[in-house]
């Protein structure tokens, strides 16, 4: 059975994962690439799932994030493979792919975690590292970061650093 805390941690990671570092399907600058969805330009589901996996692996051991008792407790209850599956679906959908994420909204899922600006910034830093590791091109990186940034008001509940 999946607990509420498990779902909440999953959603937090999903947001961060809405970026997934992927190899583009076409060379940069190709006019056809400009017309494709972000999902297609990232290479589709397989590369997205690899980046999500690396991203979650980086988050679950992060000392800054785990210093928040609510995040730490949620992480310990949610099996990483389960989280990776759901985050992959979320990133796939958010980038224009065929997947459907069926979880709760960001605000509802994160309210009890009292996520701070510092924790948000740490998650973004980890996300950028994973994208760079997978050589996601600058344009796609910026699009992914914009998607993630759009969720910030619903996730960051405390301005405390």
Phi, psi and omega in degrees: 000137181267124180277167179297319179298322179297315180296322181294316179296320180300316181295320178301314180291323180301318181299313180298328183278347180305006182251325184023125181274120187224157176277130180294146181287330182236161178293147178298146178090351179287125181302328178295325180296322182298331182272347181279156176293161176301319177308310180293320180293334177279347177108358177094196189295318184299308179295324178299315182295327178293315181293317178301316179301313179296320181295313179296319177303321179289324183287319187293342179252004184288122183295322180297313180292318182286349175291338175280114185303326181291319178293315180301314180297317180296318180299321181290337181271340186257118177296134182306317180299324178295314180298316180299319179301310183290322179294321177299316178297320181294314180295317179304311181294314184296336181262005177097013179277180185279353184287157177234120176273127184251015182278181179285169179291164184297315183298310180299321184285338186248350186307316185281351182275346179048053182290131183265169175299320180299316179294320176299312180300322179294317179298317179297319179299316179296320180298313179299321178299316181293319178298317179296318179304322182267008174057043175290128182299156183305316182298313181291323177300314180296321178296318179295316179296325177293321177298312180297315181300328181295341180267349185307313182301333180271351184250316182282114184254351183222132178276356180297130177274000000 
